[in-house]
Amino acid sequence: MSNLPTPFTPNLVFVIPVPSVVGLSSPVEALEIRRIVSDNKLGVPRGAPDMDAADLYSADNGGPQNPARQKLVALRVTLLRLHKTLLEMERRDYERVNGHVSTGELFRLVIDHEQFAWLHNLSEFVVRLDETLAAEEPVTPQDTHGAIILARKMFAPSESGDAFQKRYFDAIQRDPTVVMEHAELAKLFANEPSDTGTM
């Protein structure tokens, strides 16, 4: 059982099991993970996220400028890039042993195979961010702060941490690209004040 606090804010309620997820609890979760794997816009260069107002997940949703939303979108984009890097790393390792897999087979593996199961935590985190960004209510500073504080705790690589943190630690040791993506995430964390009330 994780001892991480669950932030409570009006728009952003994270109920993310931080220890490694063995299976998905519903077909909806499987569909959401499949959507993230297939539809995360990761071909864009590093830098500012897409500002297309028609995109529910963009930093500018057509309303007044919202710095809290912009920070949440930056977190989402960074986590999507990290997800892609970790997925590619696991795919290479899987293919070394089992041979090439098609995109369709990869979707099945991501949802059903034990080697990819630890990435469900990251997928679920992005789904929660998507729900907040797509909500009718504007993103608040509390929404963003809660998400960043939880991400900071979740993405703390540790040899002695929970199951996810251990796998993440191993990934950082194995792949220099993961190190670079983690550095981008650490920059976001460094710009957010610590939440001393939950320690």
C-alpha positions in Angstrom: 0.0 0.0 0.0 1.4 3.4 -0.9 1.8 6.1 1.7 1.5 8.9 -0.8 -1.2 11.4 -0.2 -4.0 11.8 -2.7 -4.5 15.5 -3.5 -8.0 16.6 -3.4 -9.0 19.5 -5.6 -12.4 20.2 -7.3 -11.3 19.3 -10.8 -8.4 16.9 -10.2 -8.9 13.8 -8.2 -6.0 11.4 -8.6 -6.7 7.8 -7.6 -3.6 6.3 -9.1 -2.2 3.1 -7.6 1.5 3.9 -7.4 2.7 0.3 -6.9 3.0 -1.7 -10.1 -0.3 -2.5 -11.7 -0.6 -6.2 -12.8 -3.9 -5.9 -14.6 -6.3 -3.3 -15.6 -9.5 -3.0 -13.6 -11.8 -2.2 -16.5 -12.0 -2.2 -20.4 -12.3 1.6 -20.2 -8.8 1.7 -18.7 -7.5 -0.5 -21.5 -9.1 1.8 -24.1 -7.6 4.9 -22.5 -4.1 3.3 -22.4 -4.5 2.3 -26.0 -5.5 5.9 -26.9 -2.4 7.3 -25.1 -0.1 4.8 -26.9 -1.6 5.5 -30.3 -2.6 9.1 -30.1 0.0 11.0 -28.1 1.4 13.6 -30.4 5.0 12.9 -29.8 6.4 13.8 -33.1 6.5 17.4 -32.2 9.9 18.9 -31.3 10.8 19.7 -27.7 9.5 23.0 -26.5 6.1 24.6 -26.1 3.1 22.3 -26.5 0.8 22.8 -29.4 -1.4 25.9 -28.9 -4.3 24.8 -31.2 -7.4 26.0 -29.4 -9.4 23.2 -30.9 -7.3 20.7 -28.9 -8.9 19.9 -25.5 -5.4 19.2 -24.2 -3.7 22.3 -25.4 -2.3 25.1 -23.2 -4.7 27.5 -24.8 -8.3 26.3 -24.8 -9.7 29.5 -26.3 -10.6 31.2 -23.0 -8.6 33.7 -20.9 -4.9 32.9 -20.5 -4.5 30.4 -17.7 -0.9 29.8 -16.4 -2.1 26.9 -14.3 -3.5 25.1 -17.4 -0.2 25.9 -19.3 1.8 24.2 -16.5 -0.5 21.2 -16.5 -0.2 20.8 -20.2 3.6 21.1 -19.9 3.5 18.2 -17.4 1.3 16.2 -19.7 3.5 16.7 -22.7 6.6 15.8 -20.7 5.0 12.6 -19.3 3.8 11.6 -22.8 7.4 11.9 -24.1 8.6 9.9 -21.1 5.9 7.3 -21.8 7.0 7.0 -25.4 10.7 6.6 -24.4 9.9 3.9 -21.8 7.6 2.1 -24.2 10.3 2.1 -26.9 12.8 0.8 -24.4 10.5 -2.1 -23.3 9.6 -2.8 -26.9 13.3 -3.1 -27.9 13.9 -5.5 -24.9 10.9 -7.6 -25.8 11.9 -7.8 -29.5 15.4 -8.9 -28.6 14.0 -12.0 -27.1 10.8 -12.5 -29.1 11.4 -10.9 -32.5 9.7 -7.9 -34.2 6.2 -6.9 -33.1 3.7 -4.9 -35.2 1.9 -1.9 -33.8 -1.2 -3.9 -33.2 0.7 -6.5 -31.3 2.4 -3.8 -29.3 -1.0 -2.5 -28.2 -1.9 -5.9 -27.0 1.4 -6.3 -25.2 1.1 -2.9 -23.5 -2.4 -3.9 -22.2 -1.8 -7.6 -21.4 1.9 -8.4 -21.0 3.6 -8.4 -17.6 6.8 -6.7 -19.0 4.8 -3.6 -19.9 2.4 -3.6 -16.9 4.4 -1.1 -14.9 3.8 1.5 -17.6 0.1 1.5 -16.8 0.7 3.8 -13.8 2.2 6.4 -16.2 -0.7 5.9 -18.6 -3.3 6.3 -15.9 -1.6 9.5 -14.6 -1.9 11.0 -18.1 -5.5 9.9 -18.3 -6.2 11.9 -15.1 -4.5 14.9 -16.5 -6.6 14.6 -19.7 -9.8 14.5 -17.6 -8.8 17.7 -15.8 -7.9 19.5 -19.1 -11.1 18.4 -20.8 -13.3 19.5 -17.9 -15.7 22.4 -18.3 -14.2 24.1 -15.2 -11.0 26.0 -15.7 -7.8 24.4 -14.4 -6.9 26.0 -11.0 -3.4 26.5 -9.5 -4.4 23.9 -6.9 -5.1 21.3 -9.6 -1.7 21.9 -11.2 0.1 22.0 -7.8 -1.5 18.7 -6.7 -0.6 17.0 -10.0 3.0 18.1 -9.9 3.5 17.2 -6.3 2.1 13.7 -6.9 4.2 13.3 -10.1 7.3 14.4 -8.1 6.7 11.6 -5.6 5.7 9.0 -8.2 8.6 9.7 -10.5 11.3 9.5 -7.8 13.6 6.7 -9.0 14.7 4.6 -6.1 16.3 1.2 -5.7 14.4 0.8 -2.4 11.1 2.6 -3.4 7.8 1.1 -4.4 7.5 -1.3 -7.4 7.0 1.6 -9.9 9.9 3.6 -8.5 12.2 0.6 -8.7 11.3 -0.1 -12.3 11.8 3.6 -13.1 15.2 3.5 -11.4 16.2 0.5 -13.5 15.0 2.2 -16.7 17.2 5.3 -15.9 20.2 3.0 -15.5 19.5 1.2 -18.8 18.6 3.9 -21.3 20.3 7.4 -21.7 17.1 8.7 -23.4 15.2 8.0 -20.2 17.8 10.1 -18.4 17.2 13.0 -20.7 13.4 12.7 -20.4 13.7 12.5 -16.6 15.8 15.7 -16.6 13.0 17.5 -18.4 10.5 16.3 -15.8 12.9 17.3 -13.0 12.9 20.9 -14.5 9.1 21.0 -14.1 9.4 19.7 -10.5 12.1 22.3 -9.6 9.8 25.1 -10.6 7.0 24.0 -8.2 7.2 24.8 -4.5 7.3 21.8 -2.1 4.1 20.8 -0.5 5.2 20.8 3.1 1.7 20.2 4.4 1.6 16.6 3.1 5.0 15.3 4.2 
